[in-house]
């Protein structure tokens, strides 16, 4: 049984990075696809479309921070379950917000093609989703601090 808990612990250690990377890649692909499409329909302002399409990339950075916070000198059965739970659930939150942020950014890019003046305000929902990612990061850091050394 201890070997299984150890395996879960190692899985949980890497989960925030892996799932955060999936969410970041998916979200950036959604936003990037919309940005490329917008370039065909507009005469300028391409940089802002490309810039905001990269916004979901922060989820993988948060996952890396969580992974380093969860890392201990040695993985033991005592901390394996906690590492698994914190890592997996925070990773799922990062993945989900990254994907949804990409969808919101794609919508913002499409809307601002027709009305360029709404570009800034159309990014507010993406910023809210970024806030949820930060919440997941902060709570994972707090919980990781409560795991016994």
C-alpha positions as CSV (number, residue, x, y, z in Angstrom):
1,X,0.0,0.0,0.0
2,X,2.9,2.4,0.8
3,X,4.2,2.0,-2.7
4,X,0.8,3.0,-4.2
5,X,0.7,6.1,-2.0
6,X,4.3,6.9,-3.0
7,X,3.3,6.6,-6.6
8,X,0.3,8.9,-6.1
9,X,2.6,11.4,-4.3
10,X,5.0,11.5,-7.3
11,X,2.0,11.9,-9.6
12,X,0.7,14.7,-7.5
13,X,4.1,16.4,-7.6
14,X,4.1,16.6,-11.4
15,X,0.3,17.1,-11.9
16,X,0.2,20.9,-11.5
17,X,2.9,21.3,-14.2
18,X,1.5,18.8,-16.6
19,X,-2.2,19.9,-16.3
20,X,-1.2,23.6,-16.2
21,X,0.8,23.0,-19.4
22,X,-2.2,21.3,-21.0
23,X,-4.5,24.2,-20.1
24,X,-1.9,26.8,-21.2
25,X,-1.3,25.1,-24.6
26,X,-5.0,24.6,-25.2
27,X,-5.9,28.2,-24.2
28,X,-3.0,29.7,-26.2
29,X,-4.1,27.7,-29.2
30,X,-7.6,28.9,-29.0
31,X,-6.5,32.5,-28.6
32,X,-3.8,32.2,-31.2
33,X,-6.2,30.8,-33.7
34,X,-8.6,33.7,-33.2
35,X,-5.7,36.2,-33.5
36,X,-4.5,34.7,-36.8
37,X,-8.1,34.9,-38.1
38,X,-8.4,38.5,-37.0
39,X,-5.3,39.4,-38.9
40,X,-7.2,38.5,-42.1
41,X,-10.1,40.8,-41.3
42,X,-8.2,43.9,-39.9
43,X,-5.7,46.3,-41.3
44,X,-3.5,46.7,-38.2
45,X,-3.2,46.2,-34.5
46,X,-2.0,42.6,-34.9
47,X,0.4,42.8,-31.9
48,X,-2.4,43.3,-29.4
49,X,-4.2,40.2,-30.7
50,X,-1.0,38.1,-30.5
51,X,-0.2,39.5,-27.1
52,X,-3.5,38.6,-25.4
53,X,-3.6,35.2,-27.0
54,X,-0.6,34.4,-24.8
55,X,-2.4,35.2,-21.6
56,X,-3.2,31.5,-20.7
57,X,0.5,30.7,-20.6
58,X,0.6,31.8,-17.0
59,X,-1.1,28.6,-15.8
60,X,2.0,26.5,-16.5
61,X,4.1,29.0,-14.5
62,X,1.7,28.7,-11.6
63,X,2.0,24.9,-11.9
64,X,5.8,25.1,-11.8
65,X,5.6,27.2,-8.6
66,X,3.2,24.7,-7.0
67,X,5.5,21.8,-8.0
68,X,8.5,23.4,-6.3
69,X,6.5,24.2,-3.2
70,X,5.3,20.6,-2.9
71,X,8.8,19.1,-3.5
72,X,10.4,17.7,-0.3
73,X,13.8,16.1,0.3
74,X,12.1,12.7,0.1
75,X,8.7,11.5,-0.9
76,X,7.2,9.3,1.9
77,X,3.9,7.6,2.4
78,X,3.1,10.2,5.1
79,X,3.1,13.1,2.6
80,X,2.2,11.2,-0.6
81,X,-1.6,11.5,-0.2
82,X,-1.4,15.2,0.6
83,X,0.9,15.9,-2.3
84,X,-1.4,13.9,-4.6
85,X,-4.5,15.8,-3.5
86,X,-3.0,19.3,-3.6
87,X,-1.2,18.7,-6.9
88,X,-4.0,17.0,-8.8
89,X,-6.7,19.4,-7.7
90,X,-4.7,22.6,-8.3
91,X,-3.6,21.2,-11.6
92,X,-7.2,20.6,-12.7
93,X,-8.1,24.1,-11.7
94,X,-5.1,25.5,-13.7
95,X,-6.0,23.4,-16.7
96,X,-9.7,24.4,-16.7
97,X,-9.0,28.1,-16.3
98,X,-6.4,28.0,-19.0
99,X,-8.8,26.4,-21.5
100,X,-11.7,28.7,-20.6
101,X,-9.4,31.8,-20.7
102,X,-8.5,30.9,-24.2
103,X,-12.1,30.7,-25.2
104,X,-12.9,34.1,-23.6
105,X,-9.9,35.6,-25.4
106,X,-11.0,34.2,-28.7
107,X,-14.4,35.8,-28.2
108,X,-12.7,39.1,-27.2
109,X,-10.6,39.1,-30.3
110,X,-13.5,38.3,-32.6
111,X,-15.6,41.0,-31.0
112,X,-12.9,43.6,-31.2
113,X,-12.5,43.1,-35.0
114,X,-15.9,44.7,-35.4
115,X,-15.6,47.2,-32.6
116,X,-12.0,48.0,-31.8
117,X,-12.9,50.4,-29.0
118,X,-14.2,47.4,-26.8
119,X,-10.9,45.6,-26.9
120,X,-9.7,46.6,-23.4
121,X,-13.0,46.0,-21.7
122,X,-13.5,42.7,-23.4
123,X,-10.5,41.3,-21.6
124,X,-12.1,41.7,-18.2
125,X,-13.6,38.2,-18.1
126,X,-10.2,36.7,-19.0
127,X,-8.7,38.7,-16.1
128,X,-11.3,37.2,-13.7
129,X,-10.3,33.7,-14.9
130,X,-6.7,34.6,-14.2
131,X,-7.8,35.6,-10.7
132,X,-9.2,32.1,-10.2
133,X,-5.9,30.6,-11.3
134,X,-4.1,32.8,-8.7
135,X,-6.6,31.6,-6.0
136,X,-5.7,28.0,-6.9
137,X,-2.0,28.9,-6.7
138,X,-2.3,30.7,-3.3
139,X,-4.5,28.0,-1.7
140,X,-2.1,25.2,-3.0
141,X,0.8,27.1,-1.5
142,X,-1.0,27.5,1.9
143,X,-1.9,23.8,2.0
144,X,1.6,22.8,0.9
145,X,2.9,24.7,3.9
146,X,0.8,22.6,6.2
147,X,2.3,19.3,5.0
148,X,4.6,17.9,7.7
149,X,8.3,18.1,6.8
